């Protein structure tokens, strides 16, 4: 007969079995929590990587456009001019206010500021090698199928080139036209034809009603039509969209550039100093960048709205666009991954709405912070379940200081 001690050596007691089960369950619980935590961290890292990649792509695209903005548009007669524009493929210039009236300014940058909602931003530039080459109109224009410039086919002007016809008097709008060729008839070689048809897309309804007087109207060459760099950026349903004159299929409805972009914001950087004839670089006489007391164009005020920067009493006049020294851009991207809510159904991945442009740069220029609404219409998931990254940059309008 075995003693109780000997019987214990033959197996586990009930207490020992229960302890073993509890320890195993605890180990399984900790292992499960470790796996879940690891997956959550991985999702957060992947989502952060997605937002970084998409945000950098969006910022690169916008800042690249801003860096070339204004090429061919920096003449005082053109920059900010209310412009008649028509494109058979559907592109339209952005509308802005000028003294409370809707106009379509032809300017390096035009911003439609929408409060906390995403802005709409337009960057415009030509592509002509002549840059700011211009030609005087030598005969009155009253709707003819041609315009008359210098005698002989002018240097640098080619069939298909896009022209900006700009009067010296500010009460008349500018007009976009397109050269279809030159009149070869004897004594009429100065006539630049304005042919119709799909090949000459900017003559569809171009201005043929606006009259211009000779010797006070200039024609500026913006280069070939399919490289005309008129771009408009917007955000819809967390997609960054681009409408462009030089991208086939993107003229009217736009194309997708980057996903999970919830907002873009922009501010004008104005030089609103009171300078004689507003010449920020008088010693250089507009052609050489020499050190002067005025120091060239400077940012003295940030504003998301157009302002009366030249103090002529008109908000949004051509002189105000000529005072834009830089543009400040922000992109807000969100993570692709949706973080799970807590047991109460609340998310805490983000608890405070982002604010852009909070810093005072350059030194001494007051910041104008802008809160950003990041909720996407129609998204069933709360905006608090995403993580966000904010990208900011300042891009000088380099061509604004070099003016004829």
Secondary structure, DSSP 8 states (H G I E B T S, - for coil): ---HHHHHTTS--HHHHHHHHHHHHHHHHHHHHHHHHHHHHHHHHHHHHHHHHHHHHHHHHHHHHHHHTTTTT-STTTTTEEEE---TT------EEETTEEE-EE-SEEEE--TTS--EEEEEE---TTSS-EEE--S-BSS-SEEE-SSSS-TT--TTEEEEEEESSTTS-EEEEE--EE--STT-TTEEE---STTSGGGSS-STT--B-TTSEEEEEEEEGGG-EEEEEEEETTEEEEEETTSTT-SSS-EEEEESEEEEEEEEEE-----GGG-TTGGGTTTS----SS-SS---EEESS---TT-SS-TT-HHHHTTEEEEEEEEEEE-SS-----TTS---S--S--EE--S--STTS----EE-----TT-SS-GGGS-EEEEEEEEE-GGGS---
